[in-house]
Amino acid sequence: MFFFLKSLSRSVHDEEQHHQESEIKITTDGIGTCTSLTVWRKSLIINCSGFTVINSHGDLAYRVDNYIAHPDELILMDGSGKSILTMHRHKKLGLGESWLIYEGEMGECCPRTKLSKKPIWSVKKHIQILKANQNNVLAYVFRGTIDRKRHSYVIEGSYAHRSCKVLDESRRVVAEIKRKEAKTGGVSFGIEVFALIVQPGFDPGFAMALVLILDQMFS
């Protein structure tokens, strides 16, 4: 399956690149190209739940091995296994579900490390009080802590259907989650394999961290 996804990622990326060229020129003034990632909702380690992320060249870009021992903490690693971001569930009464994102690794067993670090991003789940939610807002992303009055990004769409957009303050789409299907043989992957498209200037690792948090919030 992993080797098939590597081949699929390369072939689909070539087709996506052709269809996205005009959009890239509009959103980035012709500077740079999108990062196309294939996300597989499965860990490469047996008996672990997690994620495997493959880039457009078929190489392992990111991985997550979510050991059951620490359900409130996720560590995003690069392809070589180096920890780059830690997502920690923030437990506070009255705040609703929210997550803090730290740079590097911050283990549950290292409280001193936690006290010495501050989150670089915070994500708060949107609490829908009224039934009407025209934009289908899922979550708000804050720089630093959630205490800030103004969010930096908003995530809209439906994670259950793998159709989400991350928008900045000017409503520009900086990252997008899409359903993915094989172009040959009519193979459908359902929701376990999907695409993450990241616009130039937006960190793909950060985009993948948002995917992990959405999966915790809405799965």
NULOMAR-760970 format. One line per field, with one value per atom (N, C-alpha, C): residue in one letter; chain; atom name; x, y, z. Coordinates in steps of 0.1 Angstrom, whole numbers. Last residue first. Example, Ala and Ser with C-alpha at 12.3 -4.5 7.8 and 13.67 -1.06 7.14 Angstrom:
REM NULOMAR-760970
residuo = c(S,S,S,A,A,A)
cadena = c(A,A,A,A,A,A)
atomo = c(N,CA,C,N,CA,C)
px = c(128,137,129,132,123,132)
py = c(-22,-11,0,-57,-45,-33)
pz = c(71,71,79,78,78,78)
***
This chain:
REM NULOMAR-760970
residuo = c(S,S,S,F,F,F,M,M,M,Q,Q,Q,D,D,D,L,L,L,I,I,I,L,L,L,V,V,V,L,L,L,A,A,A,M,M,M,A,A,A,F,F,F,G,G,G,P,P,P,D,D,D,F,F,F,G,G,G,P,P,P,Q,Q,Q,V,V,V,I,I,I,L,L,L,A,A,A,F,F,F,V,V,V,E,E,E,I,I,I,G,G,G,F,F,F,S,S,S,V,V,V,G,G,G,G,G,G,T,T,T,K,K,K,A,A,A,E,E,E,K,K,K,R,R,R,K,K,K,I,I,I,E,E,E,A,A,A,V,V,V,V,V,V,R,R,R,R,R,R,S,S,S,E,E,E,D,D,D,L,L,L,V,V,V,K,K,K,C,C,C,S,S,S,R,R,R,H,H,H,A,A,A,Y,Y,Y,S,S,S,G,G,G,E,E,E,I,I,I,V,V,V,Y,Y,Y,S,S,S,H,H,H,R,R,R,K,K,K,R,R,R,D,D,D,I,I,I,T,T,T,G,G,G,R,R,R,F,F,F,V,V,V,Y,Y,Y,A,A,A,L,L,L,V,V,V,N,N,N,N,N,N,Q,Q,Q,N,N,N,A,A,A,K,K,K,L,L,L,I,I,I,Q,Q,Q,I,I,I,H,H,H,K,K,K,K,K,K,V,V,V,S,S,S,W,W,W,I,I,I,P,P,P,K,K,K,K,K,K,S,S,S,L,L,L,K,K,K,T,T,T,R,R,R,P,P,P,C,C,C,C,C,C,E,E,E,G,G,G,M,M,M,E,E,E,G,G,G,E,E,E,Y,Y,Y,I,I,I,L,L,L,W,W,W,S,S,S,E,E,E,G,G,G,L,L,L,G,G,G,L,L,L,K,K,K,K,K,K,H,H,H,R,R,R,H,H,H,M,M,M,T,T,T,L,L,L,I,I,I,S,S,S,K,K,K,G,G,G,S,S,S,G,G,G,D,D,D,M,M,M,L,L,L,I,I,I,L,L,L,E,E,E,D,D,D,P,P,P,H,H,H,A,A,A,I,I,I,Y,Y,Y,N,N,N,D,D,D,V,V,V,R,R,R,Y,Y,Y,A,A,A,L,L,L,D,D,D,G,G,G,H,H,H,S,S,S,N,N,N,I,I,I,V,V,V,T,T,T,F,F,F,G,G,G,S,S,S,C,C,C,N,N,N,I,I,I,I,I,I,L,L,L,S,S,S,K,K,K,R,R,R,W,W,W,V,V,V,T,T,T,L,L,L,S,S,S,T,T,T,C,C,C,T,T,T,G,G,G,I,I,I,G,G,G,D,D,D,T,T,T,T,T,T,I,I,I,K,K,K,I,I,I,E,E,E,S,S,S,E,E,E,Q,Q,Q,H,H,H,H,H,H,Q,Q,Q,E,E,E,E,E,E,D,D,D,H,H,H,V,V,V,S,S,S,R,R,R,S,S,S,L,L,L,S,S,S,K,K,K,L,L,L,F,F,F,F,F,F,F,F,F,M,M,M)
cadena = c(A,A,A,A,A,A,A,A,A,A,A,A,A,A,A,A,A,A,A,A,A,A,A,A,A,A,A,A,A,A,A,A,A,A,A,A,A,A,A,A,A,A,A,A,A,A,A,A,A,A,A,A,A,A,A,A,A,A,A,A,A,A,A,A,A,A,A,A,A,A,A,A,A,A,A,A,A,A,A,A,A,A,A,A,A,A,A,A,A,A,A,A,A,A,A,A,A,A,A,A,A,A,A,A,A,A,A,A,A,A,A,A,A,A,A,A,A,A,A,A,A,A,A,A,A,A,A,A,A,A,A,A,A,A,A,A,A,A,A,A,A,A,A,A,A,A,A,A,A,A,A,A,A,A,A,A,A,A,A,A,A,A,A,A,A,A,A,A,A,A,A,A,A,A,A,A,A,A,A,A,A,A,A,A,A,A,A,A,A,A,A,A,A,A,A,A,A,A,A,A,A,A,A,A,A,A,A,A,A,A,A,A,A,A,A,A,A,A,A,A,A,A,A,A,A,A,A,A,A,A,A,A,A,A,A,A,A,A,A,A,A,A,A,A,A,A,A,A,A,A,A,A,A,A,A,A,A,A,A,A,A,A,A,A,A,A,A,A,A,A,A,A,A,A,A,A,A,A,A,A,A,A,A,A,A,A,A,A,A,A,A,A,A,A,A,A,A,A,A,A,A,A,A,A,A,A,A,A,A,A,A,A,A,A,A,A,A,A,A,A,A,A,A,A,A,A,A,A,A,A,A,A,A,A,A,A,A,A,A,A,A,A,A,A,A,A,A,A,A,A,A,A,A,A,A,A,A,A,A,A,A,A,A,A,A,A,A,A,A,A,A,A,A,A,A,A,A,A,A,A,A,A,A,A,A,A,A,A,A,A,A,A,A,A,A,A,A,A,A,A,A,A,A,A,A,A,A,A,A,A,A,A,A,A,A,A,A,A,A,A,A,A,A,A,A,A,A,A,A,A,A,A,A,A,A,A,A,A,A,A,A,A,A,A,A,A,A,A,A,A,A,A,A,A,A,A,A,A,A,A,A,A,A,A,A,A,A,A,A,A,A,A,A,A,A,A,A,A,A,A,A,A,A,A,A,A,A,A,A,A,A,A,A,A,A,A,A,A,A,A,A,A,A,A,A,A,A,A,A,A,A,A,A,A,A,A,A,A,A,A,A,A,A,A,A,A,A,A,A,A,A,A,A,A,A,A,A,A,A,A,A,A,A,A,A,A,A,A,A,A,A,A,A,A,A,A,A,A,A,A,A,A,A,A,A,A,A,A,A,A,A,A,A,A,A,A,A,A,A,A,A,A,A,A,A,A,A,A,A,A,A,A,A,A,A,A,A,A,A,A,A,A,A,A,A,A,A,A,A,A,A,A,A,A,A,A,A,A,A,A,A,A,A,A,A,A,A,A,A,A,A,A,A,A,A,A,A,A,A,A,A,A,A,A,A,A,A,A,A,A,A,A,A,A,A,A,A)
atomo = c(N,CA,C,N,CA,C,N,CA,C,N,CA,C,N,CA,C,N,CA,C,N,CA,C,N,CA,C,N,CA,C,N,CA,C,N,CA,C,N,CA,C,N,CA,C,N,CA,C,N,CA,C,N,CA,C,N,CA,C,N,CA,C,N,CA,C,N,CA,C,N,CA,C,N,CA,C,N,CA,C,N,CA,C,N,CA,C,N,CA,C,N,CA,C,N,CA,C,N,CA,C,N,CA,C,N,CA,C,N,CA,C,N,CA,C,N,CA,C,N,CA,C,N,CA,C,N,CA,C,N,CA,C,N,CA,C,N,CA,C,N,CA,C,N,CA,C,N,CA,C,N,CA,C,N,CA,C,N,CA,C,N,CA,C,N,CA,C,N,CA,C,N,CA,C,N,CA,C,N,CA,C,N,CA,C,N,CA,C,N,CA,C,N,CA,C,N,CA,C,N,CA,C,N,CA,C,N,CA,C,N,CA,C,N,CA,C,N,CA,C,N,CA,C,N,CA,C,N,CA,C,N,CA,C,N,CA,C,N,CA,C,N,CA,C,N,CA,C,N,CA,C,N,CA,C,N,CA,C,N,CA,C,N,CA,C,N,CA,C,N,CA,C,N,CA,C,N,CA,C,N,CA,C,N,CA,C,N,CA,C,N,CA,C,N,CA,C,N,CA,C,N,CA,C,N,CA,C,N,CA,C,N,CA,C,N,CA,C,N,CA,C,N,CA,C,N,CA,C,N,CA,C,N,CA,C,N,CA,C,N,CA,C,N,CA,C,N,CA,C,N,CA,C,N,CA,C,N,CA,C,N,CA,C,N,CA,C,N,CA,C,N,CA,C,N,CA,C,N,CA,C,N,CA,C,N,CA,C,N,CA,C,N,CA,C,N,CA,C,N,CA,C,N,CA,C,N,CA,C,N,CA,C,N,CA,C,N,CA,C,N,CA,C,N,CA,C,N,CA,C,N,CA,C,N,CA,C,N,CA,C,N,CA,C,N,CA,C,N,CA,C,N,CA,C,N,CA,C,N,CA,C,N,CA,C,N,CA,C,N,CA,C,N,CA,C,N,CA,C,N,CA,C,N,CA,C,N,CA,C,N,CA,C,N,CA,C,N,CA,C,N,CA,C,N,CA,C,N,CA,C,N,CA,C,N,CA,C,N,CA,C,N,CA,C,N,CA,C,N,CA,C,N,CA,C,N,CA,C,N,CA,C,N,CA,C,N,CA,C,N,CA,C,N,CA,C,N,CA,C,N,CA,C,N,CA,C,N,CA,C,N,CA,C,N,CA,C,N,CA,C,N,CA,C,N,CA,C,N,CA,C,N,CA,C,N,CA,C,N,CA,C,N,CA,C,N,CA,C,N,CA,C,N,CA,C,N,CA,C,N,CA,C,N,CA,C,N,CA,C,N,CA,C,N,CA,C,N,CA,C,N,CA,C,N,CA,C,N,CA,C,N,CA,C,N,CA,C,N,CA,C,N,CA,C,N,CA,C,N,CA,C,N,CA,C,N,CA,C,N,CA,C,N,CA,C,N,CA,C,N,CA,C,N,CA,C,N,CA,C,N,CA,C,N,CA,C,N,CA,C,N,CA,C,N,CA,C,N,CA,C,N,CA,C,N,CA,C,N,CA,C,N,CA,C,N,CA,C,N,CA,C,N,CA,C,N,CA,C,N,CA,C,N,CA,C,N,CA,C,N,CA,C,N,CA,C)
px = c(-130,-130,-137,-126,-138,-138,-103,-115,-127,-83,-86,-100,-83,-86,-90,-74,-87,-92,-48,-57,-71,-37,-37,-47,-40,-47,-48,-22,-36,-44,2,-2,-17,2,0,-4,8,-5,-8,34,23,9,46,46,35,43,36,36,38,47,39,33,27,35,47,47,41,24,37,37,-2,2,16,-7,-2,3,-30,-24,-20,-33,-31,-23,-56,-45,-45,-60,-65,-53,-72,-61,-67,-95,-83,-70,-119,-114,-100,-116,-125,-119,-101,-95,-104,-110,-113,-108,-100,-98,-102,-102,-114,-112,-81,-86,-98,-65,-66,-72,-65,-70,-71,-76,-67,-73,-86,-89,-79,-91,-82,-86,-104,-105,-96,-83,-92,-93,-75,-77,-87,-53,-66,-65,-40,-39,-53,-47,-33,-30,-69,-67,-52,-77,-69,-67,-89,-97,-90,-71,-77,-86,-63,-71,-78,-65,-58,-68,-79,-79,-72,-80,-74,-72,-106,-98,-93,-117,-114,-105,-128,-130,-129,-134,-121,-122,-157,-157,-144,-149,-154,-155,-143,-132,-137,-156,-160,-148,-151,-154,-159,-124,-138,-139,-104,-105,-120,-85,-98,-99,-58,-64,-77,-55,-46,-52,-78,-72,-64,-77,-79,-71,-71,-85,-87,-53,-53,-68,-54,-58,-60,-42,-56,-61,-8,-18,-32,6,9,-3,-20,-5,-2,-47,-41,-26,-73,-59,-53,-105,-97,-83,-126,-117,-110,-148,-144,-136,-176,-163,-160,-195,-190,-177,-206,-192,-187,-231,-230,-216,-246,-232,-228,-273,-269,-254,-277,-277,-271,-256,-268,-266,-232,-243,-256,-205,-216,-228,-173,-185,-197,-143,-155,-167,-114,-125,-137,-84,-96,-107,-49,-61,-73,-19,-30,-42,17,3,-7,38,39,26,38,33,35,69,56,51,88,85,71,92,102,98,73,72,81,82,69,68,104,106,93,93,102,103,79,72,80,82,92,85,64,73,83,53,45,53,77,71,63,81,78,70,101,94,92,94,102,94,71,82,91,37,50,60,4,14,28,-25,-14,-3,-61,-48,-37,-94,-83,-70,-128,-116,-106,-136,-139,-127,-133,-127,-131,-144,-151,-145,-113,-128,-133,-89,-92,-107,-63,-75,-78,-52,-52,-65,-31,-45,-45,-4,-8,-22,19,5,0,51,43,29,72,62,55,95,95,84,116,104,105,128,131,118,124,121,124,128,139,136,105,107,118,95,98,101,67,81,83,47,49,63,31,43,45,5,9,22,-13,-1,2,-32,-34,-22,-25,-35,-37,0,-1,-12,-1,2,0,-6,-17,-14,13,13,2,12,5,4,34,31,25,36,31,28,56,50,46,65,61,56,76,77,75,89,83,86,85,93,85,72,71,79,72,83,82,53,50,61,54,54,52,33,42,42,28,26,37,9,21,19,-2,-3,10,-17,-9,-12,-15,-24,-16,2,2,-7,6,-1,0,36,25,20,42,46,34,32,40,45,-2,12,19,-26,-21,-6,-39,-43,-39,-19,-24,-27,-17,-18,-25,4,-6,-6,8,12,0,22,12,16,27,32,21,27,21,29,55,44,39,67,66,55,49,61,58,27,36,48,11,18,29,-3,11,18,-29,-27,-13,-24,-33,-30,-7,-3,-12,-22,-10,-6,-42,-46,-34,-28,-35,-38,-19,-10,-16,-35,-33,-25,-35,-47,-46,-8,-13,-26,-7,2,-3,-23,-28,-20,-7,-20,-25,14,17,4,2,8,10,-5,-16,-10,21,13,2,31,38,29,11,14,21,13,1,3,37,35,23,31,42,41,10,7,19,24,14,11,39,46,36,19,28,35,8,0,9)
py = c(137,122,114,163,160,145,168,175,169,152,150,156,163,149,146,189,187,172,182,188,186,173,164,169,196,184,175,213,216,204,200,200,204,205,192,191,233,228,214,231,238,233,220,213,218,239,226,218,273,262,249,294,288,275,301,310,305,286,291,301,264,275,280,230,242,252,204,213,226,172,184,193,145,154,167,112,125,134,82,88,101,78,74,79,82,93,90,66,70,82,58,56,60,41,51,48,33,30,43,33,36,34,28,17,20,60,48,36,79,83,71,76,72,75,104,92,89,124,120,106,155,140,136,180,175,160,209,195,190,237,230,215,269,255,248,295,292,277,316,302,299,347,340,326,365,354,347,380,386,376,363,374,381,330,341,352,298,311,321,265,274,288,243,254,262,209,220,231,180,192,204,155,158,170,151,148,152,158,145,141,184,175,161,209,197,187,244,233,221,264,262,250,281,268,266,311,304,292,328,320,314,346,347,340,363,351,354,385,384,371,385,389,385,360,371,373,337,349,361,315,318,331,323,318,322,323,323,317,331,332,333,309,321,320,298,296,309,282,294,292,259,262,276,256,245,250,271,274,262,273,260,262,296,294,281,295,296,293,282,284,284,280,286,289,272,262,267,287,287,277,277,279,279,259,264,265,267,262,268,258,267,260,251,246,256,268,266,262,266,263,260,284,278,276,285,286,280,283,292,295,283,278,288,283,289,284,265,268,275,259,268,272,241,254,264,219,225,239,211,216,223,202,214,220,179,191,203,154,164,177,135,131,142,143,143,142,162,149,152,180,183,171,189,179,182,218,207,197,242,239,228,235,239,235,244,239,244,234,243,236,233,227,237,229,237,229,228,221,230,253,244,237,269,273,265,259,270,274,248,248,261,234,246,247,218,216,228,214,224,222,189,193,202,198,194,199,189,194,189,198,190,197,194,201,192,178,192,201,152,159,173,131,142,149,111,108,119,118,111,107,132,119,111,147,148,133,144,142,144,156,156,155,142,147,145,149,144,150,142,148,141,128,143,150,102,105,120,85,99,104,58,62,77,52,53,59,70,60,63,78,83,71,89,76,79,105,106,92,121,109,112,135,136,123,125,139,141,101,103,117,106,105,107,112,99,96,138,129,115,150,148,139,132,144,140,117,115,127,107,118,117,89,89,98,89,94,91,66,78,82,40,49,61,10,24,31,-16,-14,0,-9,-19,-15,21,12,4,39,28,18,48,48,36,65,52,53,81,81,67,98,85,83,124,121,107,138,127,123,172,161,151,198,188,176,232,219,209,254,247,235,276,266,260,309,297,288,336,332,319,345,337,333,357,366,358,340,343,352,337,339,343,335,345,348,314,327,338,293,297,311,291,295,300,281,294,299,256,266,280,235,245,257,216,222,234,207,212,221,196,208,215,174,186,198,157,162,174,154,159,164,143,156,162,117,127,141,106,107,117,107,113,116,93,107,114,68,76,90,59,61,69,60,68,70,42,56,65,18,22,37,17,19,23,12,24,27,-12,0,13)
pz = c(145,141,153,152,144,139,167,170,164,155,169,173,130,131,145,135,130,132,143,153,148,118,130,141,103,99,111,116,116,113,109,123,125,82,86,101,83,77,81,94,102,96,72,85,94,52,50,64,57,61,60,30,42,45,7,18,31,-16,-13,-2,-2,-11,-7,-2,6,-3,0,-9,-1,7,14,5,1,-4,5,16,10,7,28,20,14,42,48,41,30,38,44,-1,9,17,-23,-10,2,-52,-43,-29,-85,-71,-63,-113,-105,-90,-130,-123,-114,-123,-131,-123,-104,-118,-127,-71,-81,-95,-52,-59,-69,-24,-34,-39,-11,-13,-24,5,-6,-6,22,23,13,18,15,16,26,26,24,21,22,23,6,9,10,20,10,15,38,32,20,52,40,32,72,76,64,55,64,66,58,52,61,48,58,52,41,37,49,34,43,37,31,23,32,42,37,27,55,41,34,81,79,64,78,79,76,59,66,66,64,55,64,76,72,64,99,91,88,99,102,93,115,104,109,136,124,112,157,152,139,184,170,165,211,207,192,228,218,213,242,249,239,230,226,232,222,230,225,190,204,212,168,170,184,164,170,170,145,147,152,149,147,152,131,142,138,113,122,134,98,105,114,76,82,89,69,64,68,82,67,62,104,103,88,124,112,112,150,139,127,175,166,155,185,194,186,179,172,181,185,192,185,170,169,176,188,181,181,184,192,183,186,178,187,186,194,184,183,178,187,200,189,182,236,223,212,253,251,237,278,264,263,304,298,284,310,316,310,295,292,298,309,295,291,332,333,319,325,329,329,307,309,313,299,311,314,276,288,301,257,262,274,231,245,250,203,211,225,182,187,194,193,184,190,199,203,193,200,192,196,218,217,209,213,212,212,227,221,222,234,230,223,260,249,244,282,270,258,305,299,286,319,320,313,299,307,307,284,292,301,252,263,271,239,242,254,218,232,234,194,196,209,183,193,195,155,162,172,149,145,152,154,159,156,129,138,141,110,124,133,84,90,105,77,71,78,108,94,89,131,127,112,156,141,138,182,178,163,205,192,188,234,228,215,247,246,240,250,240,238,256,257,247,251,264,266,224,233,247,201,211,221,170,182,191,149,155,169,118,132,137,94,100,114,62,76,81,38,42,57,18,31,36,-17,-6,7,-41,-36,-24,-49,-54,-49,-34,-48,-55,-2,-10,-25,23,12,3,56,46,35,78,70,58,112,99,91,136,133,118,160,151,148,160,164,154,152,164,169,134,137,151,118,129,132,100,94,105,106,110,103,86,91,95,66,80,86,44,47,62,22,36,37,-1,1,15,-10,-1,-1,-28,-28,-20,-27,-22,-21,-55,-44,-40,-63,-67,-54,-71,-64,-69,-83,-75,-68,-96,-104,-96,-77,-87,-94,-62,-57,-67,-72,-58,-53,-100,-95,-80,-103,-108,-103,-93,-86,-90,-112,-98,-91,-134,-135,-121,-123,-127,-128,-116,-106,-111,-136,-133,-124,-134,-147,-144,-109,-112,-125,-110,-102,-106,-126,-131,-124,-109,-122,-128,-86,-85,-99,-95,-93,-92,-97,-109,-107,-70,-81,-93,-56,-53,-64,-67,-69,-67,-57,-72,-75,-30,-35,-50,-29,-26,-31,-34,-43,-41,-11,-24,-34,8,9,-4,0,0,0)
***
